[in-house]
Amino acid sequence: MIEAIKKHIGVDKEKQFTREWQDLDQLFNKWSKAEHNRIQGKIDPERQIDHELWDE
C-alpha cells in the first residue's frame, strides 16, 4: 500500500529536468559595482509587496 501511495504522489518519480545550463556563466564577475547598483536599483522596486493588494 505504501509503495502505491508513493507512486501516486510522485515520491519515486524520475527526474525530468536534470540538464544544467551555463548560458549565463560569461556574465559572472563582469559588472562593475556601479552597473550592479544601477540594475539592482531597477529590480528592487519590483520586488516590493503592495500591501494594499494583500491586506484585507
mmCIF file of the N, C-alpha and C atoms, coordinates in Angstrom:
data_MODEL
# 
_entry.id   MODEL 
# 
loop_
_atom_site.group_PDB 
_atom_site.id 
_atom_site.type_symbol 
_atom_site.label_atom_id 
_atom_site.label_alt_id 
_atom_site.label_comp_id 
_atom_site.label_asym_id 
_atom_site.label_entity_id 
_atom_site.label_seq_id 
_atom_site.pdbx_PDB_ins_code 
_atom_site.Cartn_x 
_atom_site.Cartn_y 
_atom_site.Cartn_z 
_atom_site.occupancy 
_atom_site.B_iso_or_equiv 
_atom_site.pdbx_formal_charge 
_atom_site.auth_seq_id 
_atom_site.auth_comp_id 
_atom_site.auth_asym_id 
_atom_site.auth_atom_id 
_atom_site.pdbx_PDB_model_num 
ATOM 1   N N  . MET A 1 1  ? 0.825  -1.187 0.000   1.00 0.00 ? 1  MET A N  1 
ATOM 2   C CA . MET A 1 1  ? 0.000  0.000  0.000   1.00 0.00 ? 1  MET A CA 1 
ATOM 3   C C  . MET A 1 1  ? 0.873  1.255  0.000   1.00 0.00 ? 1  MET A C  1 
ATOM 4   N N  . ILE A 1 2  ? 1.926  1.245  0.803   1.00 0.00 ? 2  ILE A N  1 
ATOM 5   C CA . ILE A 1 2  ? 2.815  2.413  0.877   1.00 0.00 ? 2  ILE A CA 1 
ATOM 6   C C  . ILE A 1 2  ? 3.463  2.673  -0.478  1.00 0.00 ? 2  ILE A C  1 
ATOM 7   N N  . GLU A 1 3  ? 3.896  1.634  -1.153  1.00 0.00 ? 3  GLU A N  1 
ATOM 8   C CA . GLU A 1 3  ? 4.512  1.792  -2.472  1.00 0.00 ? 3  GLU A CA 1 
ATOM 9   C C  . GLU A 1 3  ? 3.517  2.388  -3.472  1.00 0.00 ? 3  GLU A C  1 
ATOM 10  N N  . ALA A 1 4  ? 2.267  1.980  -3.407  1.00 0.00 ? 4  ALA A N  1 
ATOM 11  C CA . ALA A 1 4  ? 1.243  2.518  -4.297  1.00 0.00 ? 4  ALA A CA 1 
ATOM 12  C C  . ALA A 1 4  ? 1.014  4.006  -4.031  1.00 0.00 ? 4  ALA A C  1 
ATOM 13  N N  . ILE A 1 5  ? 1.004  4.380  -2.761  1.00 0.00 ? 5  ILE A N  1 
ATOM 14  C CA . ILE A 1 5  ? 0.825  5.788  -2.399  1.00 0.00 ? 5  ILE A CA 1 
ATOM 15  C C  . ILE A 1 5  ? 2.013  6.606  -2.878  1.00 0.00 ? 5  ILE A C  1 
ATOM 16  N N  . LYS A 1 6  ? 3.227  6.110  -2.645  1.00 0.00 ? 6  LYS A N  1 
ATOM 17  C CA . LYS A 1 6  ? 4.429  6.820  -3.099  1.00 0.00 ? 6  LYS A CA 1 
ATOM 18  C C  . LYS A 1 6  ? 4.390  7.038  -4.611  1.00 0.00 ? 6  LYS A C  1 
ATOM 19  N N  . LYS A 1 7  ? 4.015  6.018  -5.352  1.00 0.00 ? 7  LYS A N  1 
ATOM 20  C CA . LYS A 1 7  ? 3.939  6.133  -6.801  1.00 0.00 ? 7  LYS A CA 1 
ATOM 21  C C  . LYS A 1 7  ? 2.891  7.164  -7.198  1.00 0.00 ? 7  LYS A C  1 
ATOM 22  N N  . HIS A 1 8  ? 1.743  7.135  -6.530  1.00 0.00 ? 8  HIS A N  1 
ATOM 23  C CA . HIS A 1 8  ? 0.648  8.044  -6.861  1.00 0.00 ? 8  HIS A CA 1 
ATOM 24  C C  . HIS A 1 8  ? 1.008  9.512  -6.602  1.00 0.00 ? 8  HIS A C  1 
ATOM 25  N N  . ILE A 1 9  ? 1.708  9.779  -5.511  1.00 0.00 ? 9  ILE A N  1 
ATOM 26  C CA . ILE A 1 9  ? 2.042  11.178 -5.190  1.00 0.00 ? 9  ILE A CA 1 
ATOM 27  C C  . ILE A 1 9  ? 3.365  11.623 -5.798  1.00 0.00 ? 9  ILE A C  1 
ATOM 28  N N  . GLY A 1 10 ? 4.069  10.691 -6.445  1.00 0.00 ? 10 GLY A N  1 
ATOM 29  C CA . GLY A 1 10 ? 5.279  11.070 -7.170  1.00 0.00 ? 10 GLY A CA 1 
ATOM 30  C C  . GLY A 1 10 ? 6.554  11.050 -6.360  1.00 0.00 ? 10 GLY A C  1 
ATOM 31  N N  . VAL A 1 11 ? 6.576  10.400 -5.217  1.00 0.00 ? 11 VAL A N  1 
ATOM 32  C CA . VAL A 1 11 ? 7.780  10.350 -4.389  1.00 0.00 ? 11 VAL A CA 1 
ATOM 33  C C  . VAL A 1 11 ? 8.922  9.662  -5.148  1.00 0.00 ? 11 VAL A C  1 
ATOM 34  N N  . ASP A 1 12 ? 8.596  8.605  -5.866  1.00 0.00 ? 12 ASP A N  1 
ATOM 35  C CA . ASP A 1 12 ? 9.607  7.862  -6.605  1.00 0.00 ? 12 ASP A CA 1 
ATOM 36  C C  . ASP A 1 12 ? 9.688  8.295  -8.065  1.00 0.00 ? 12 ASP A C  1 
ATOM 37  N N  . LYS A 1 13 ? 9.187  9.468  -8.350  1.00 0.00 ? 13 LYS A N  1 
ATOM 38  C CA . LYS A 1 13 ? 9.132  9.967  -9.715  1.00 0.00 ? 13 LYS A CA 1 
ATOM 39  C C  . LYS A 1 13 ? 10.539 10.205 -10.271 1.00 0.00 ? 13 LYS A C  1 
ATOM 40  N N  . GLU A 1 14 ? 10.745 9.806  -11.509 1.00 0.00 ? 14 GLU A N  1 
ATOM 41  C CA . GLU A 1 14 ? 12.036 10.013 -12.162 1.00 0.00 ? 14 GLU A CA 1 
ATOM 42  C C  . GLU A 1 14 ? 12.186 11.491 -12.511 1.00 0.00 ? 14 GLU A C  1 
ATOM 43  N N  . LYS A 1 15 ? 13.373 12.032 -12.271 1.00 0.00 ? 15 LYS A N  1 
ATOM 44  C CA . LYS A 1 15 ? 13.617 13.437 -12.573 1.00 0.00 ? 15 LYS A CA 1 
ATOM 45  C C  . LYS A 1 15 ? 13.627 13.645 -14.081 1.00 0.00 ? 15 LYS A C  1 
ATOM 46  N N  . GLN A 1 16 ? 12.928 14.688 -14.527 1.00 0.00 ? 16 GLN A N  1 
ATOM 47  C CA . GLN A 1 16 ? 12.874 15.007 -15.946 1.00 0.00 ? 16 GLN A CA 1 
ATOM 48  C C  . GLN A 1 16 ? 13.771 16.178 -16.304 1.00 0.00 ? 16 GLN A C  1 
ATOM 49  N N  . PHE A 1 17 ? 14.006 17.056 -15.367 1.00 0.00 ? 17 PHE A N  1 
ATOM 50  C CA . PHE A 1 17 ? 14.722 18.291 -15.655 1.00 0.00 ? 17 PHE A CA 1 
ATOM 51  C C  . PHE A 1 17 ? 16.059 18.308 -14.928 1.00 0.00 ? 17 PHE A C  1 
ATOM 52  N N  . THR A 1 18 ? 16.989 17.532 -15.406 1.00 0.00 ? 18 THR A N  1 
ATOM 53  C CA . THR A 1 18 ? 18.285 17.443 -14.746 1.00 0.00 ? 18 THR A CA 1 
ATOM 54  C C  . THR A 1 18 ? 19.387 18.121 -15.546 1.00 0.00 ? 18 THR A C  1 
ATOM 55  N N  . ARG A 1 19 ? 19.046 18.694 -16.678 1.00 0.00 ? 19 ARG A N  1 
ATOM 56  C CA . ARG A 1 19 ? 20.049 19.350 -17.508 1.00 0.00 ? 19 ARG A CA 1 
ATOM 57  C C  . ARG A 1 19 ? 20.544 20.621 -16.827 1.00 0.00 ? 19 ARG A C  1 
ATOM 58  N N  . GLU A 1 20 ? 21.848 20.827 -16.838 1.00 0.00 ? 20 GLU A N  1 
ATOM 59  C CA . GLU A 1 20 ? 22.424 22.039 -16.261 1.00 0.00 ? 20 GLU A CA 1 
ATOM 60  C C  . GLU A 1 20 ? 22.767 23.008 -17.387 1.00 0.00 ? 20 GLU A C  1 
ATOM 61  N N  . TRP A 1 21 ? 22.527 24.266 -17.135 1.00 0.00 ? 21 TRP A N  1 
ATOM 62  C CA . TRP A 1 21 ? 22.782 25.297 -18.129 1.00 0.00 ? 21 TRP A CA 1 
ATOM 63  C C  . TRP A 1 21 ? 23.949 26.174 -17.690 1.00 0.00 ? 21 TRP A C  1 
ATOM 64  N N  . GLN A 1 22 ? 24.754 26.587 -18.631 1.00 0.00 ? 22 GLN A N  1 
ATOM 65  C CA . GLN A 1 22 ? 25.845 27.505 -18.370 1.00 0.00 ? 22 GLN A CA 1 
ATOM 66  C C  . GLN A 1 22 ? 25.770 28.733 -19.281 1.00 0.00 ? 22 GLN A C  1 
ATOM 67  N N  . ASP A 1 23 ? 24.590 29.022 -19.806 1.00 0.00 ? 23 ASP A N  1 
ATOM 68  C CA . ASP A 1 23 ? 24.465 30.092 -20.788 1.00 0.00 ? 23 ASP A CA 1 
ATOM 69  C C  . ASP A 1 23 ? 24.668 31.494 -20.214 1.00 0.00 ? 23 ASP A C  1 
ATOM 70  N N  . LEU A 1 24 ? 24.617 31.661 -18.909 1.00 0.00 ? 24 LEU A N  1 
ATOM 71  C CA . LEU A 1 24 ? 24.833 32.981 -18.305 1.00 0.00 ? 24 LEU A CA 1 
ATOM 72  C C  . LEU A 1 24 ? 26.173 33.071 -17.569 1.00 0.00 ? 24 LEU A C  1 
ATOM 73  N N  . ASP A 1 25 ? 26.948 32.013 -17.632 1.00 0.00 ? 25 ASP A N  1 
ATOM 74  C CA . ASP A 1 25 ? 28.221 31.993 -16.908 1.00 0.00 ? 25 ASP A CA 1 
ATOM 75  C C  . ASP A 1 25 ? 29.142 33.138 -17.303 1.00 0.00 ? 25 ASP A C  1 
ATOM 76  N N  . GLN A 1 26 ? 29.108 33.562 -18.561 1.00 0.00 ? 26 GLN A N  1 
ATOM 77  C CA . GLN A 1 26 ? 30.007 34.621 -19.021 1.00 0.00 ? 26 GLN A CA 1 
ATOM 78  C C  . GLN A 1 26 ? 29.699 35.964 -18.376 1.00 0.00 ? 26 GLN A C  1 
ATOM 79  N N  . LEU A 1 27 ? 28.538 36.084 -17.723 1.00 0.00 ? 27 LEU A N  1 
ATOM 80  C CA . LEU A 1 27 ? 28.177 37.354 -17.074 1.00 0.00 ? 27 LEU A CA 1 
ATOM 81  C C  . LEU A 1 27 ? 28.728 37.485 -15.664 1.00 0.00 ? 27 LEU A C  1 
ATOM 82  N N  . PHE A 1 28 ? 29.086 36.381 -15.033 1.00 0.00 ? 28 PHE A N  1 
ATOM 83  C CA . PHE A 1 28 ? 29.557 36.436 -13.657 1.00 0.00 ? 28 PHE A CA 1 
ATOM 84  C C  . PHE A 1 28 ? 30.862 37.224 -13.551 1.00 0.00 ? 28 PHE A C  1 
ATOM 85  N N  . ASN A 1 29 ? 30.890 38.113 -12.577 1.00 0.00 ? 29 ASN A N  1 
ATOM 86  C CA . ASN A 1 29 ? 32.058 38.959 -12.298 1.00 0.00 ? 29 ASN A CA 1 
ATOM 87  C C  . ASN A 1 29 ? 32.404 39.893 -13.443 1.00 0.00 ? 29 ASN A C  1 
ATOM 88  N N  . LYS A 1 30 ? 31.424 40.270 -14.250 1.00 0.00 ? 30 LYS A N  1 
ATOM 89  C CA . LYS A 1 30 ? 31.663 41.173 -15.375 1.00 0.00 ? 30 LYS A CA 1 
ATOM 90  C C  . LYS A 1 30 ? 31.143 42.581 -15.099 1.00 0.00 ? 30 LYS A C  1 
ATOM 91  N N  . TRP A 1 31 ? 30.130 42.693 -14.243 1.00 0.00 ? 31 TRP A N  1 
ATOM 92  C CA . TRP A 1 31 ? 29.564 44.002 -13.975 1.00 0.00 ? 31 TRP A CA 1 
ATOM 93  C C  . TRP A 1 31 ? 30.405 44.759 -12.964 1.00 0.00 ? 31 TRP A C  1 
ATOM 94  N N  . SER A 1 32 ? 30.533 46.052 -13.198 1.00 0.00 ? 32 SER A N  1 
ATOM 95  C CA . SER A 1 32 ? 31.176 46.895 -12.200 1.00 0.00 ? 32 SER A CA 1 
ATOM 96  C C  . SER A 1 32 ? 30.190 47.106 -11.058 1.00 0.00 ? 32 SER A C  1 
ATOM 97  N N  . LYS A 1 33 ? 30.672 47.602 -9.951  1.00 0.00 ? 33 LYS A N  1 
ATOM 98  C CA . LYS A 1 33 ? 29.798 47.877 -8.801  1.00 0.00 ? 33 LYS A CA 1 
ATOM 99  C C  . LYS A 1 33 ? 28.717 48.890 -9.186  1.00 0.00 ? 33 LYS A C  1 
ATOM 100 N N  . ALA A 1 34 ? 29.107 49.897 -9.995  1.00 0.00 ? 34 ALA A N  1 
ATOM 101 C CA . ALA A 1 34 ? 28.136 50.906 -10.426 1.00 0.00 ? 34 ALA A CA 1 
ATOM 102 C C  . ALA A 1 34 ? 27.053 50.286 -11.304 1.00 0.00 ? 34 ALA A C  1 
ATOM 103 N N  . GLU A 1 35 ? 27.425 49.383 -12.219 1.00 0.00 ? 35 GLU A N  1 
ATOM 104 C CA . GLU A 1 35 ? 26.444 48.713 -13.072 1.00 0.00 ? 35 GLU A CA 1 
ATOM 105 C C  . GLU A 1 35 ? 25.505 47.854 -12.229 1.00 0.00 ? 35 GLU A C  1 
ATOM 106 N N  . HIS A 1 36 ? 26.078 47.137 -11.285 1.00 0.00 ? 36 HIS A N  1 
ATOM 107 C CA . HIS A 1 36 ? 25.275 46.299 -10.406 1.00 0.00 ? 36 HIS A CA 1 
ATOM 108 C C  . HIS A 1 36 ? 24.262 47.147 -9.642  1.00 0.00 ? 36 HIS A C  1 
ATOM 109 N N  . ASN A 1 37 ? 24.715 48.239 -9.068  1.00 0.00 ? 37 ASN A N  1 
ATOM 110 C CA . ASN A 1 37 ? 23.821 49.110 -8.295  1.00 0.00 ? 37 ASN A CA 1 
ATOM 111 C C  . ASN A 1 37 ? 22.714 49.685 -9.173  1.00 0.00 ? 37 ASN A C  1 
ATOM 112 N N  . ARG A 1 38 ? 23.044 50.046 -10.409 1.00 0.00 ? 38 ARG A N  1 
ATOM 113 C CA . ARG A 1 38 ? 22.043 50.604 -11.327 1.00 0.00 ? 38 ARG A CA 1 
ATOM 114 C C  . ARG A 1 38 ? 20.983 49.545 -11.656 1.00 0.00 ? 38 ARG A C  1 
ATOM 115 N N  . ILE A 1 39 ? 21.421 48.362 -11.981 1.00 0.00 ? 39 ILE A N  1 
ATOM 116 C CA . ILE A 1 39 ? 20.489 47.287 -12.318 1.00 0.00 ? 39 ILE A CA 1 
ATOM 117 C C  . ILE A 1 39 ? 19.675 46.873 -11.097 1.00 0.00 ? 39 ILE A C  1 
ATOM 118 N N  . GLN A 1 40 ? 20.345 46.722 -9.958  1.00 0.00 ? 40 GLN A N  1 
ATOM 119 C CA . GLN A 1 40 ? 19.650 46.337 -8.732  1.00 0.00 ? 40 GLN A CA 1 
ATOM 120 C C  . GLN A 1 40 ? 18.630 47.387 -8.336  1.00 0.00 ? 40 GLN A C  1 
ATOM 121 N N  . GLY A 1 41 ? 18.952 48.650 -8.591  1.00 0.00 ? 41 GLY A N  1 
ATOM 122 C CA . GLY A 1 41 ? 18.024 49.735 -8.293  1.00 0.00 ? 41 GLY A CA 1 
ATOM 123 C C  . GLY A 1 41 ? 16.745 49.655 -9.096  1.00 0.00 ? 41 GLY A C  1 
ATOM 124 N N  . LYS A 1 42 ? 16.812 49.040 -10.278 1.00 0.00 ? 42 LYS A N  1 
ATOM 125 C CA . LYS A 1 42 ? 15.611 48.860 -11.095 1.00 0.00 ? 42 LYS A CA 1 
ATOM 126 C C  . LYS A 1 42 ? 14.841 47.609 -10.689 1.00 0.00 ? 42 LYS A C  1 
ATOM 127 N N  . ILE A 1 43 ? 15.538 46.615 -10.163 1.00 0.00 ? 43 ILE A N  1 
ATOM 128 C CA . ILE A 1 43 ? 14.898 45.357 -9.771  1.00 0.00 ? 43 ILE A CA 1 
ATOM 129 C C  . ILE A 1 43 ? 14.201 45.489 -8.420  1.00 0.00 ? 43 ILE A C  1 
ATOM 130 N N  . ASP A 1 44 ? 14.842 46.131 -7.468  1.00 0.00 ? 44 ASP A N  1 
ATOM 131 C CA . ASP A 1 44 ? 14.319 46.208 -6.100  1.00 0.00 ? 44 ASP A CA 1 
ATOM 132 C C  . ASP A 1 44 ? 12.884 46.725 -5.998  1.00 0.00 ? 44 ASP A C  1 
ATOM 133 N N  . PRO A 1 45 ? 12.524 47.800 -6.698  1.00 0.00 ? 45 PRO A N  1 
ATOM 134 C CA . PRO A 1 45 ? 11.131 48.274 -6.575  1.00 0.00 ? 45 PRO A CA 1 
ATOM 135 C C  . PRO A 1 45 ? 10.103 47.246 -7.056  1.00 0.00 ? 45 PRO A C  1 
ATOM 136 N N  . GLU A 1 46 ? 10.490 46.402 -7.990  1.00 0.00 ? 46 GLU A N  1 
ATOM 137 C CA . GLU A 1 46 ? 9.575  45.378 -8.493  1.00 0.00 ? 46 GLU A CA 1 
ATOM 138 C C  . GLU A 1 46 ? 9.341  44.269 -7.474  1.00 0.00 ? 46 GLU A C  1 
ATOM 139 N N  . ARG A 1 47 ? 10.225 44.141 -6.515  1.00 0.00 ? 47 ARG A N  1 
ATOM 140 C CA . ARG A 1 47 ? 10.115 43.098 -5.503  1.00 0.00 ? 47 ARG A CA 1 
ATOM 141 C C  . ARG A 1 47 ? 9.371  43.558 -4.258  1.00 0.00 ? 47 ARG A C  1 
ATOM 142 N N  . GLN A 1 48 ? 8.880  44.776 -4.259  1.00 0.00 ? 48 GLN A N  1 
ATOM 143 C CA . GLN A 1 48 ? 8.164  45.304 -3.110  1.00 0.00 ? 48 GLN A CA 1 
ATOM 144 C C  . GLN A 1 48 ? 6.753  44.728 -3.069  1.00 0.00 ? 48 GLN A C  1 
ATOM 145 N N  . ILE A 1 49 ? 6.279  44.418 -1.893  1.00 0.00 ? 49 ILE A N  1 
ATOM 146 C CA . ILE A 1 49 ? 4.926  43.910 -1.714  1.00 0.00 ? 49 ILE A CA 1 
ATOM 147 C C  . ILE A 1 49 ? 3.960  45.091 -1.675  1.00 0.00 ? 49 ILE A C  1 
ATOM 148 N N  . ASP A 1 50 ? 2.928  45.010 -2.482  1.00 0.00 ? 50 ASP A N  1 
ATOM 149 C CA . ASP A 1 50 ? 1.892  46.025 -2.467  1.00 0.00 ? 50 ASP A CA 1 
ATOM 150 C C  . ASP A 1 50 ? 0.855  45.608 -1.422  1.00 0.00 ? 50 ASP A C  1 
ATOM 151 N N  . HIS A 1 51 ? 1.011  46.128 -0.220  1.00 0.00 ? 51 HIS A N  1 
ATOM 152 C CA . HIS A 1 51 ? 0.146  45.732 0.905   1.00 0.00 ? 51 HIS A CA 1 
ATOM 153 C C  . HIS A 1 51 ? -1.318 46.053 0.645   1.00 0.00 ? 51 HIS A C  1 
ATOM 154 N N  . GLU A 1 52 ? -1.575 47.060 -0.154  1.00 0.00 ? 52 GLU A N  1 
ATOM 155 C CA . GLU A 1 52 ? -2.958 47.413 -0.474  1.00 0.00 ? 52 GLU A CA 1 
ATOM 156 C C  . GLU A 1 52 ? -3.658 46.263 -1.210  1.00 0.00 ? 52 GLU A C  1 
ATOM 157 N N  . LEU A 1 53 ? -2.913 45.499 -1.982  1.00 0.00 ? 53 LEU A N  1 
ATOM 158 C CA . LEU A 1 53 ? -3.493 44.366 -2.703  1.00 0.00 ? 53 LEU A CA 1 
ATOM 159 C C  . LEU A 1 53 ? -3.654 43.132 -1.828  1.00 0.00 ? 53 LEU A C  1 
ATOM 160 N N  . TRP A 1 54 ? -2.830 43.011 -0.782  1.00 0.00 ? 54 TRP A N  1 
ATOM 161 C CA . TRP A 1 54 ? -2.806 41.788 0.013   1.00 0.00 ? 54 TRP A CA 1 
ATOM 162 C C  . TRP A 1 54 ? -3.483 41.917 1.373   1.00 0.00 ? 54 TRP A C  1 
ATOM 163 N N  . ASP A 1 55 ? -3.573 43.121 1.905   1.00 0.00 ? 55 ASP A N  1 
ATOM 164 C CA . ASP A 1 55 ? -4.208 43.293 3.223   1.00 0.00 ? 55 ASP A CA 1 
ATOM 165 C C  . ASP A 1 55 ? -5.721 43.341 3.058   1.00 0.00 ? 55 ASP A C  1 
ATOM 166 N N  . GLU A 1 56 ? -6.380 42.788 4.035   1.00 0.00 ? 56 GLU A N  1 
ATOM 167 C CA . GLU A 1 56 ? -7.843 42.821 3.994   1.00 0.00 ? 56 GLU A CA 1 
ATOM 168 C C  . GLU A 1 56 ? -8.359 43.910 4.879   1.00 0.00 ? 56 GLU A C  1 
# 
